Amino acid sequence: MSFGFLGIQFGFALQNANVSRIFETLGASKDELPILWLAAPVTGLLVQPIIGYYSDRTWHKKWGRRRPFFAIGAILATIALFAMPNSTALWMAVIMLWLMDASINVSMEP
Protein backbone atom coordinates (compact mmCIF):
# COMPACT_ATOMS: atom_id res chain seq x y z
CA MET A 1 0.00 0.00 0.00
CA SER A 2 2.70 2.49 0.92
CA PHE A 3 4.82 1.68 -2.12
CA GLY A 4 1.89 2.49 -4.40
CA PHE A 5 1.68 5.95 -2.89
CA LEU A 6 5.29 6.56 -3.95
CA GLY A 7 4.11 7.17 -7.52
CA ILE A 8 1.26 9.40 -6.37
CA GLN A 9 3.57 11.47 -4.19
CA PHE A 10 6.08 11.68 -7.05
CA GLY A 11 3.35 13.20 -9.22
CA PHE A 12 2.39 15.68 -6.50
CA ALA A 13 6.06 16.62 -5.99
CA LEU A 14 6.56 17.31 -9.69
CA GLN A 15 3.36 19.31 -9.75
CA ASN A 16 4.20 21.44 -6.71
CA ALA A 17 7.74 22.12 -7.87
CA ASN A 18 7.02 23.12 -11.45
CA VAL A 19 3.46 24.28 -12.08
CA SER A 20 3.85 27.88 -10.91
CA ARG A 21 6.89 28.35 -13.12
CA ILE A 22 5.07 26.79 -16.10
CA PHE A 23 2.07 29.07 -15.56
CA GLU A 24 4.29 32.17 -15.31
CA THR A 25 6.19 31.16 -18.45
CA LEU A 26 2.88 30.90 -20.30
CA GLY A 27 1.81 34.38 -19.22
CA ALA A 28 0.08 34.10 -15.83
CA SER A 29 0.76 36.92 -13.39
CA LYS A 30 1.65 36.31 -9.76
CA ASP A 31 -1.82 37.52 -8.80
CA GLU A 32 -3.48 34.83 -10.94
CA LEU A 33 -1.48 31.89 -9.55
CA PRO A 34 -3.60 31.32 -6.41
CA ILE A 35 -6.78 31.15 -8.51
CA LEU A 36 -5.14 28.67 -10.88
CA TRP A 37 -3.93 26.56 -7.95
CA LEU A 38 -7.50 26.28 -6.67
CA ALA A 39 -7.96 23.49 -9.21
CA ALA A 40 -6.50 20.85 -6.88
CA PRO A 41 -8.85 21.14 -3.89
CA VAL A 42 -11.93 21.76 -6.03
CA THR A 43 -11.12 18.76 -8.21
CA GLY A 44 -10.61 16.53 -5.18
CA LEU A 45 -13.84 17.76 -3.65
CA LEU A 46 -15.78 16.76 -6.76
CA VAL A 47 -13.93 13.69 -8.01
CA GLN A 48 -13.35 11.64 -4.86
CA PRO A 49 -17.00 11.06 -3.87
CA ILE A 50 -17.95 10.20 -7.45
CA ILE A 51 -15.09 7.72 -7.86
CA GLY A 52 -15.84 6.22 -4.44
CA TYR A 53 -19.47 5.70 -5.41
CA TYR A 54 -18.60 4.00 -8.70
CA SER A 55 -15.74 1.91 -7.32
CA ASP A 56 -18.01 0.50 -4.61
CA ARG A 57 -20.41 -0.67 -7.32
CA THR A 58 -17.86 -1.98 -9.81
CA TRP A 59 -16.66 -5.54 -10.11
CA HIS A 60 -14.43 -7.00 -12.79
CA LYS A 61 -13.59 -10.72 -12.77
CA LYS A 62 -9.92 -10.24 -13.59
CA TRP A 63 -9.18 -6.80 -12.11
CA GLY A 64 -11.44 -6.74 -9.07
CA ARG A 65 -13.08 -3.68 -7.63
CA ARG A 66 -10.34 -1.02 -7.40
CA ARG A 67 -7.64 -1.90 -9.95
CA PRO A 68 -9.45 -0.46 -12.99
CA PHE A 69 -9.53 2.92 -11.26
CA PHE A 70 -5.84 2.68 -10.31
CA ALA A 71 -4.92 1.90 -13.92
CA ILE A 72 -7.09 4.60 -15.52
CA GLY A 73 -5.86 7.22 -13.04
CA ALA A 74 -2.22 6.29 -13.58
CA ILE A 75 -2.49 6.42 -17.37
CA LEU A 76 -4.26 9.80 -17.39
CA ALA A 77 -1.85 11.26 -14.80
CA THR A 78 1.10 10.16 -16.92
CA ILE A 79 -0.36 11.84 -20.00
CA ALA A 80 -0.96 15.05 -18.05
CA LEU A 81 2.55 15.00 -16.54
CA PHE A 82 4.08 14.83 -20.01
CA ALA A 83 1.65 17.26 -21.67
CA MET A 84 1.70 20.09 -19.12
CA PRO A 85 5.32 21.24 -19.62
CA ASN A 86 4.76 21.10 -23.38
CA SER A 87 1.62 23.24 -23.35
CA THR A 88 1.65 26.18 -25.72
CA ALA A 89 -1.05 28.23 -23.98
CA LEU A 90 -1.99 28.95 -20.39
CA TRP A 91 -5.46 27.45 -20.75
CA MET A 92 -3.93 24.16 -21.96
CA ALA A 93 -1.65 24.02 -18.91
CA VAL A 94 -4.60 24.72 -16.59
CA ILE A 95 -6.59 21.89 -18.20
CA MET A 96 -3.60 19.58 -17.78
CA LEU A 97 -3.36 20.58 -14.10
CA TRP A 98 -7.03 19.71 -13.62
CA LEU A 99 -6.58 16.44 -15.50
CA MET A 100 -3.53 15.58 -13.40
CA ASP A 101 -5.31 16.36 -10.13
CA ALA A 102 -8.39 14.40 -11.15
CA SER A 103 -6.28 11.44 -12.28
CA ILE A 104 -4.24 11.38 -9.10
CA ASN A 105 -7.45 11.55 -7.07
CA VAL A 106 -8.86 8.64 -9.09
CA SER A 107 -5.74 6.58 -8.36
CA MET A 108 -5.58 7.59 -4.73
CA GLU A 109 -9.16 7.23 -3.53
CA PRO A 110 -11.21 4.51 -5.22
DSSP file (Angstrom, degrees, kcal/mol; ACC not computed):
  #  RESIDUE AA STRUCTURE BP1 BP2  ACC     N-H-->O    O-->H-N    N-H-->O    O-->H-N    TCO  KAPPA ALPHA  PHI   PSI    X-CA   Y-CA   Z-CA
    1    1 A M     >        0   0    0      0, 0.0     4,-1.1     0, 0.0     3,-0.1   0.000 360.0 360.0 360.0 -46.9    0.0    0.0    0.0
    2    2 A S  H  >  +     0   0    0      1,-0.2     4,-0.5     2,-0.2     3,-0.2   0.863 360.0  56.3 -68.9 -34.3    2.7    2.5    0.9
    3    3 A F  H >> S+     0   0    0      1,-0.2     3,-1.0     2,-0.2     4,-0.6   0.856 102.3  56.6 -67.3 -33.0    4.8    1.7   -2.1
    4    4 A G  H >> S+     0   0    0      1,-0.2     4,-0.9     2,-0.2     3,-0.6   0.840 100.4  58.2 -64.7 -32.3    1.9    2.5   -4.4
    5    5 A F  H 3X S+     0   0    0     -4,-1.1     4,-2.9    -3,-0.2    -1,-0.2   0.646  87.6  77.8 -72.9 -13.2    1.7    5.9   -2.9
    6    6 A L  H <X S+     0   0    0     -3,-1.0     4,-2.0    -4,-0.5    -1,-0.2   0.931  96.3  45.5 -59.4 -44.9    5.3    6.6   -3.9
    7    7 A G  H <X S+     0   0    0     -3,-0.6     4,-2.0    -4,-0.6    -1,-0.2   0.893 113.0  49.9 -65.4 -40.0    4.1    7.2   -7.5
    8    8 A I  H  X S+     0   0    0     -4,-0.9     4,-2.2     1,-0.2    -2,-0.2   0.926 112.5  46.5 -64.8 -44.6    1.3    9.4   -6.4
    9    9 A Q  H  X S+     0   0    0     -4,-2.9     4,-2.5     1,-0.2    -1,-0.2   0.834 108.4  56.8 -67.9 -31.5    3.6   11.5   -4.2
   10   10 A F  H  X S+     0   0    0     -4,-2.0     4,-2.4    -5,-0.2    -1,-0.2   0.915 107.9  48.2 -63.0 -42.6    6.1   11.7   -7.0
   11   11 A G  H  X S+     0   0    0     -4,-2.0     4,-2.2     2,-0.2    -2,-0.2   0.916 112.2  48.1 -63.2 -43.8    3.3   13.2   -9.2
   12   12 A F  H  X S+     0   0    0     -4,-2.2     4,-3.0     2,-0.2     5,-0.2   0.891 110.7  52.3 -63.6 -38.8    2.4   15.7   -6.5
   13   13 A A  H  X S+     0   0    0     -4,-2.5     4,-2.0     2,-0.2    -2,-0.2   0.926 110.7  46.6 -64.6 -44.4    6.1   16.6   -6.0
   14   14 A L  H  X S+     0   0    0     -4,-2.4     4,-1.6     2,-0.2     5,-0.3   0.908 114.2  49.4 -62.0 -40.8    6.6   17.3   -9.7
   15   15 A Q  H  X S+     0   0    0     -4,-2.2     4,-2.2     1,-0.2     5,-0.3   0.952 112.5  45.3 -63.7 -50.6    3.4   19.3   -9.8
   16   16 A N  H  < S+     0   0    0     -4,-3.0     4,-0.3     1,-0.2    -1,-0.2   0.826 115.4  47.9 -65.5 -31.8    4.2   21.4   -6.7
   17   17 A A  H  < S+     0   0    0     -4,-2.0    -1,-0.2    -5,-0.2    -2,-0.2   0.804 125.7  21.2 -78.9 -28.8    7.7   22.1   -7.9
   18   18 A N  H  X S+     0   0    0     -4,-1.6     4,-2.2    -3,-0.2     5,-0.2   0.668  96.1  82.3-118.7 -19.6    7.0   23.1  -11.4
   19   19 A V  H  X S+     0   0    0     -4,-2.2     4,-2.9    -5,-0.3     5,-0.2   0.897  92.5  51.2 -66.2 -42.0    3.5   24.3  -12.1
   20   20 A S  H  > S+     0   0    0     -5,-0.3     4,-2.5    -4,-0.3    -1,-0.2   0.917 112.3  47.7 -60.7 -42.1    3.8   27.9  -10.9
   21   21 A R  H  > S+     0   0    0      2,-0.2     4,-2.4     1,-0.2    -1,-0.2   0.901 112.0  49.9 -65.3 -40.4    6.9   28.3  -13.1
   22   22 A I  H  X S+     0   0    0     -4,-2.2     4,-1.7     2,-0.2    -2,-0.2   0.928 111.4  48.7 -63.4 -44.5    5.1   26.8  -16.1
   23   23 A F  H  <>S+     0   0    0     -4,-2.9     5,-2.6     1,-0.2     4,-0.2   0.919 112.4  47.8 -62.1 -43.4    2.1   29.1  -15.6
   24   24 A E  H ><5S+     0   0    0     -4,-2.5     3,-1.3     1,-0.2    -1,-0.2   0.889 109.2  53.7 -65.5 -38.4    4.3   32.2  -15.3
   25   25 A T  H 3<5S+     0   0    0     -4,-2.4    -1,-0.2     1,-0.3    -2,-0.2   0.846 107.7  51.7 -62.9 -33.1    6.2   31.2  -18.4
   26   26 A L  T 3<5S-     0   0    0     -4,-1.7    64,-0.5    -5,-0.2    -1,-0.3   0.396 132.9 -87.1 -87.9   3.7    2.9   30.9  -20.3
   27   27 A G  T < 5S+     0   0    0     -3,-1.3     2,-0.2     1,-0.3    -3,-0.2   0.487  76.5 142.4 113.0   3.0    1.8   34.4  -19.2
   28   28 A A      < -     0   0    0     -5,-2.6    -1,-0.3    -6,-0.1     2,-0.1  -0.561  43.4-133.6 -77.0 139.8    0.1   34.1  -15.8
   29   29 A S    >>  -     0   0    0     -2,-0.2     4,-1.0     1,-0.1     3,-0.9  -0.448  24.8-107.1 -84.9 165.6    0.8   36.9  -13.4
   30   30 A K  T 34 S+     0   0    0      1,-0.3     3,-0.1     2,-0.2    -1,-0.1   0.779 120.6  58.3 -63.7 -25.7    1.7   36.3   -9.8
   31   31 A D  T 34 S+     0   0    0      1,-0.2     4,-0.4     2,-0.1    -1,-0.3   0.754 104.9  50.2 -74.6 -24.0   -1.8   37.5   -8.8
   32   32 A E  T <> S+     0   0    0     -3,-0.9     4,-2.1     1,-0.2     3,-0.3   0.677  89.1  82.5 -86.4 -18.6   -3.5   34.8  -10.9
   33   33 A L  H  X S+     0   0    0     -4,-1.0     4,-2.4     1,-0.2     5,-0.2   0.886  87.0  52.5 -59.0 -44.2   -1.5   31.9   -9.6
   34   34 A P  H  > S+     0   0    0      0, 0.0     4,-0.6     0, 0.0    -1,-0.2   0.896 110.3  49.3 -61.0 -36.7   -3.6   31.3   -6.4
   35   35 A I  H >4 S+     0   0    0     -4,-0.4     3,-0.8    -3,-0.3    -2,-0.2   0.917 112.0  48.2 -65.4 -42.1   -6.8   31.2   -8.5
   36   36 A L  H >< S+     0   0    0     -4,-2.1     3,-1.2     1,-0.2    -1,-0.2   0.855 107.7  55.6 -67.1 -33.8   -5.1   28.7  -10.9
   37   37 A W  H >< S+     0   0    0     -4,-2.4     3,-1.1     1,-0.3    -1,-0.2   0.617  86.1  81.6 -74.3 -11.5   -3.9   26.6   -7.9
   38   38 A L  T <X S+     0   0    0     -3,-0.8     4,-1.8    -4,-0.6     5,-0.3   0.643  70.9  84.2 -66.3 -12.2   -7.5   26.3   -6.7
   39   39 A A  H <> S+     0   0    0     -3,-1.2     4,-2.6     1,-0.2    -1,-0.2   0.877  82.4  58.3 -58.4 -39.6   -8.0   23.5   -9.2
   40   40 A A  H <> S+     0   0    0     -3,-1.1     4,-2.4     1,-0.2     5,-0.2   0.958 110.1  37.1 -62.9 -55.8   -6.5   20.9   -6.9
   41   41 A P  H  > S+     0   0    0      0, 0.0     4,-2.2     0, 0.0    -1,-0.2   0.887 118.8  49.8 -67.1 -35.1   -8.9   21.1   -3.9
   42   42 A V  H  X S+     0   0    0     -4,-1.8     4,-1.6     2,-0.2     5,-0.2   0.917 111.6  49.0 -67.6 -41.3  -11.9   21.8   -6.0
   43   43 A T  H  X S+     0   0    0     -4,-2.6     4,-3.3    -5,-0.3     5,-0.3   0.930 112.4  47.8 -62.4 -45.7  -11.1   18.8   -8.2
   44   44 A G  H  X S+     0   0    0     -4,-2.4     4,-1.6    -5,-0.2    -1,-0.2   0.885 108.4  55.4 -62.1 -38.8  -10.6   16.5   -5.2
   45   45 A L  H  < S+     0   0    0     -4,-2.2    -1,-0.2    -5,-0.2    -2,-0.2   0.858 118.9  32.8 -62.0 -36.0  -13.8   17.8   -3.6
   46   46 A L  H  X S+     0   0    0     -4,-1.6     4,-0.8    -3,-0.2    -2,-0.2   0.865 121.1  44.8 -89.1 -40.0  -15.8   16.8   -6.8
   47   47 A V  H  X S+     0   0    0     -4,-3.3     4,-2.8    -5,-0.2     5,-0.3   0.907 102.0  61.1 -77.9 -43.2  -13.9   13.7   -8.0
   48   48 A Q  H  X S+     0   0    0     -4,-1.6     4,-2.5    -5,-0.3     5,-0.2   0.891 105.4  45.0 -60.3 -45.5  -13.3   11.6   -4.9
   49   49 A P  H  > S+     0   0    0      0, 0.0     4,-2.2     0, 0.0    -1,-0.2   0.896 115.1  49.5 -64.9 -35.9  -17.0   11.1   -3.9
   50   50 A I  H  X S+     0   0    0     -4,-0.8     4,-2.3     2,-0.2    -2,-0.2   0.941 113.4  44.8 -66.6 -46.8  -17.9   10.2   -7.4
   51   51 A I  H  X S+     0   0    0     -4,-2.8     4,-2.9     1,-0.2     5,-0.2   0.892 112.2  53.1 -65.0 -39.6  -15.1    7.7   -7.9
   52   52 A G  H  X S+     0   0    0     -4,-2.5     4,-1.7    -5,-0.3    -1,-0.2   0.910 109.2  49.5 -60.3 -42.3  -15.8    6.2   -4.4
   53   53 A Y  H  X S+     0   0    0     -4,-2.2     4,-0.7    -5,-0.2    -2,-0.2   0.945 115.8  41.5 -61.2 -49.6  -19.5    5.7   -5.4
   54   54 A Y  H >< S+     0   0    0     -4,-2.3     3,-0.6     1,-0.2    -2,-0.2   0.866 112.1  53.7 -71.2 -35.5  -18.6    4.0   -8.7
   55   55 A S  H >< S+     0   0    0     -4,-2.9     3,-0.8     1,-0.2    -1,-0.2   0.829 104.7  55.7 -70.1 -29.0  -15.7    1.9   -7.3
   56   56 A D  H 3< S+     0   0    0     -4,-1.7    -1,-0.2    -5,-0.2    -2,-0.2   0.728 113.6  41.7 -70.2 -20.5  -18.0    0.5   -4.6
   57   57 A R  T << S+     0   0    0     -4,-0.7     2,-0.4    -3,-0.6    -1,-0.2   0.233  98.0  94.0-111.1  12.1  -20.4   -0.7   -7.3
   58   58 A T    <   +     0   0    0     -3,-0.8     2,-0.3    -4,-0.2    -4,-0.0  -0.846  43.2 172.7-107.8 140.6  -17.9   -2.0   -9.8
   59   59 A W        -     0   0    0     -2,-0.4     2,-0.4     7,-0.0     6,-0.2  -0.935   6.3-177.3-147.7 127.1  -16.7   -5.5  -10.1
   60   60 A H  B  >  -A   64   0A   0      4,-1.0     4,-2.4    -2,-0.3     7,-0.1  -0.984  26.1-137.1-122.2 132.7  -14.4   -7.0  -12.8
   61   61 A K  T  4 S+     0   0    0     -2,-0.4    -1,-0.1     1,-0.2     4,-0.1   0.887 102.7  28.5 -57.5 -42.6  -13.6  -10.7  -12.8
   62   62 A K  T  4 S+     0   0    0      2,-0.1    -1,-0.2     1,-0.1    -2,-0.0   0.869 131.0  33.7 -87.8 -39.1   -9.9  -10.2  -13.6
   63   63 A W  T  > S-     0   0    0      1,-0.3     4,-0.7     2,-0.0     3,-0.2   0.658  92.8-148.2 -97.0 -18.2   -9.2   -6.8  -12.1
   64   64 A G  B  <  -A   60   0A   0     -4,-2.4    -4,-1.0     1,-0.2    -1,-0.3  -0.512  43.7 -47.5  84.4-153.7  -11.4   -6.7   -9.1
   65   65 A R  T  4 S+     0   0    0     -6,-0.2     4,-0.2    -2,-0.2    -1,-0.2   0.860 129.0  23.8 -91.2 -39.5  -13.1   -3.7   -7.6
   66   66 A R  T >> S+     0   0    0     -3,-0.2     4,-1.8     2,-0.1     3,-0.9   0.743  98.6  80.3-105.2 -27.4  -10.3   -1.0   -7.4
   67   67 A R  H 3X S+     0   0    0     -4,-0.7     4,-2.6     1,-0.3     5,-0.2   0.830  87.6  58.4 -58.0 -37.0   -7.6   -1.9   -9.9
   68   68 A P  H 3> S+     0   0    0      0, 0.0     4,-2.4     0, 0.0    -1,-0.3   0.900 108.7  47.1 -59.5 -36.1   -9.5   -0.5  -13.0
   69   69 A F  H <> S+     0   0    0     -3,-0.9     4,-2.4    -4,-0.2     5,-0.2   0.883 110.5  51.8 -71.9 -38.0   -9.5    2.9  -11.3
   70   70 A F  H  X S+     0   0    0     -4,-1.8     4,-2.3     2,-0.2    -1,-0.2   0.938 113.4  45.1 -59.9 -46.1   -5.8    2.7  -10.3
   71   71 A A  H  X S+     0   0    0     -4,-2.6     4,-2.4     2,-0.2     5,-0.2   0.932 114.1  46.7 -66.8 -47.1   -4.9    1.9  -13.9
   72   72 A I  H  X S+     0   0    0     -4,-2.4     4,-2.4    -5,-0.2     5,-0.2   0.924 114.4  48.4 -61.9 -44.4   -7.1    4.6  -15.5
   73   73 A G  H  X S+     0   0    0     -4,-2.4     4,-2.4    -5,-0.2    -1,-0.2   0.901 111.8  49.3 -62.5 -41.6   -5.9    7.2  -13.0
   74   74 A A  H  X S+     0   0    0     -4,-2.3     4,-2.1    -5,-0.2    -2,-0.2   0.908 111.8  48.0 -66.1 -41.7   -2.2    6.3  -13.6
   75   75 A I  H  X S+     0   0    0     -4,-2.4     4,-2.0     2,-0.2    -2,-0.2   0.936 114.8  44.7 -65.2 -46.3   -2.5    6.4  -17.4
   76   76 A L  H  X S+     0   0    0     -4,-2.4     4,-2.3     1,-0.2    -2,-0.2   0.883 112.4  52.0 -67.1 -37.5   -4.3    9.8  -17.4
   77   77 A A  H  X S+     0   0    0     -4,-2.4     4,-2.5    -5,-0.2    -1,-0.2   0.891 108.7  51.6 -65.0 -38.2   -1.9   11.3  -14.8
   78   78 A T  H  X S+     0   0    0     -4,-2.1     4,-1.8     2,-0.2    -2,-0.2   0.919 109.6  49.1 -63.5 -43.8    1.1   10.2  -16.9
   79   79 A I  H  X S+     0   0    0     -4,-2.0     4,-2.3     1,-0.2    -2,-0.2   0.929 113.2  47.0 -60.6 -45.1   -0.4   11.8  -20.0
   80   80 A A  H  X S+     0   0    0     -4,-2.3     4,-2.5     1,-0.2    -2,-0.2   0.883 108.5  55.1 -66.3 -38.0   -1.0   15.1  -18.0
   81   81 A L  H  < S+     0   0    0     -4,-2.5    -1,-0.2     1,-0.2    -2,-0.2   0.868 115.0  39.5 -63.6 -35.7    2.5   15.0  -16.5
   82   82 A F  H  < S+     0   0    0     -4,-1.8     4,-0.4    -5,-0.2    -2,-0.2   0.830 118.2  47.5 -80.8 -32.4    4.1   14.8  -20.0
   83   83 A A  H >< S+     0   0    0     -4,-2.3     3,-0.6    -5,-0.2    -2,-0.2   0.829  98.4  67.2 -80.7 -32.4    1.7   17.3  -21.7
   84   84 A M  G >< S+     0   0    0     -4,-2.5     3,-1.7     1,-0.2    -1,-0.2   0.929 100.6  45.9 -60.9 -49.1    1.7   20.1  -19.1
   85   85 A P  G 3  S+     0   0    0      0, 0.0    -1,-0.2     0, 0.0    -2,-0.1   0.747 114.0  52.1 -65.9 -18.4    5.3   21.2  -19.6
   86   86 A N  G <  S+     0   0    0     -3,-0.6    -2,-0.2    -4,-0.4    -3,-0.1   0.275  80.7 127.9 -98.4  10.6    4.8   21.1  -23.4
   87   87 A S    <   -     0   0    0     -3,-1.7     3,-0.1    -4,-0.2    -3,-0.0  -0.387  45.9-159.2 -67.3 143.6    1.6   23.2  -23.3
   88   88 A T  S    S+     0   0    0      1,-0.1     2,-0.3    -2,-0.1    -1,-0.1   0.554  73.3  39.2-100.6 -10.2    1.6   26.2  -25.7
   89   89 A A  S  > S-     0   0    0      1,-0.1     4,-1.7   -62,-0.0     3,-0.3  -0.963  79.4-119.8-139.0 155.1   -1.0   28.2  -24.0
   90   90 A L  H  > S+     0   0    0    -64,-0.5     4,-2.3    -2,-0.3     5,-0.2   0.892 112.5  55.6 -61.5 -41.6   -2.0   29.0  -20.4
   91   91 A W  H  > S+     0   0    0      1,-0.2     4,-2.0     2,-0.2    -1,-0.2   0.849 105.8  52.6 -63.4 -32.9   -5.5   27.5  -20.7
   92   92 A M  H  > S+     0   0    0     -3,-0.3     4,-2.1     2,-0.2    -1,-0.2   0.905 109.4  48.8 -67.4 -40.8   -3.9   24.2  -22.0
   93   93 A A  H  X S+     0   0    0     -4,-1.7     4,-2.1     2,-0.2    -2,-0.2   0.881 110.2  51.5 -66.1 -37.6   -1.7   24.0  -18.9
   94   94 A V  H  X S+     0   0    0     -4,-2.3     4,-2.3     2,-0.2    -1,-0.2   0.911 109.8  49.4 -65.4 -41.9   -4.6   24.7  -16.6
   95   95 A I  H  X S+     0   0    0     -4,-2.0     4,-2.6     1,-0.2    -2,-0.2   0.896 110.5  50.7 -63.5 -39.5   -6.6   21.9  -18.2
   96   96 A M  H  X S+     0   0    0     -4,-2.1     4,-2.7     2,-0.2    -1,-0.2   0.866 108.1  52.8 -66.2 -35.6   -3.6   19.6  -17.8
   97   97 A L  H  X S+     0   0    0     -4,-2.1     4,-2.7     2,-0.2    -2,-0.2   0.932 111.5  45.9 -63.3 -44.8   -3.4   20.6  -14.1
   98   98 A W  H  X S+     0   0    0     -4,-2.3     4,-2.6     2,-0.2    -2,-0.2   0.907 113.4  49.3 -64.4 -41.4   -7.0   19.7  -13.6
   99   99 A L  H  X S+     0   0    0     -4,-2.6     4,-2.6     2,-0.2    -2,-0.2   0.915 112.1  48.7 -63.1 -42.4   -6.6   16.4  -15.5
  100  100 A M  H  X S+     0   0    0     -4,-2.7     4,-2.6     2,-0.2     5,-0.2   0.931 113.1  46.5 -64.2 -45.4   -3.5   15.6  -13.4
  101  101 A D  H  X S+     0   0    0     -4,-2.7     4,-2.3     1,-0.2    -2,-0.2   0.919 114.3  47.5 -63.6 -43.2   -5.3   16.4  -10.1
  102  102 A A  H  X S+     0   0    0     -4,-2.6     4,-2.1    -5,-0.2    -1,-0.2   0.913 113.4  48.6 -64.0 -41.6   -8.4   14.4  -11.1
  103  103 A S  H  X S+     0   0    0     -4,-2.6     4,-2.2     2,-0.2    -2,-0.2   0.901 111.3  48.7 -66.7 -41.5   -6.3   11.4  -12.3
  104  104 A I  H  X S+     0   0    0     -4,-2.6     4,-2.1     1,-0.2    -1,-0.2   0.900 111.5  50.6 -65.6 -39.1   -4.2   11.4   -9.1
  105  105 A N  H  X S+     0   0    0     -4,-2.3     4,-2.2    -5,-0.2    -2,-0.2   0.877 108.6  52.3 -64.9 -36.8   -7.4   11.5   -7.1
  106  106 A V  H  < S+     0   0    0     -4,-2.1    -2,-0.2     1,-0.2    -1,-0.2   0.918 114.2  42.8 -64.0 -42.6   -8.9    8.6   -9.1
  107  107 A S  H  < S+     0   0    0     -4,-2.2    -2,-0.2     1,-0.2    -1,-0.2   0.818 118.3  45.7 -71.1 -30.4   -5.7    6.6   -8.4
  108  108 A M  H  < S+     0   0    0     -4,-2.1    -2,-0.2     1,-0.2    -1,-0.2   0.832 119.1  31.1 -85.3 -33.5   -5.6    7.6   -4.7
  109  109 A E     <        0   0    0     -4,-2.2    -1,-0.2    -5,-0.2    -2,-0.1  -0.246 360.0 360.0-128.6  47.0   -9.2    7.2   -3.5
  110  110 A P              0   0    0      0, 0.0    -1,-0.1     0, 0.0    -3,-0.1   0.554 360.0 360.0 -81.8 360.0  -11.2    4.5   -5.2
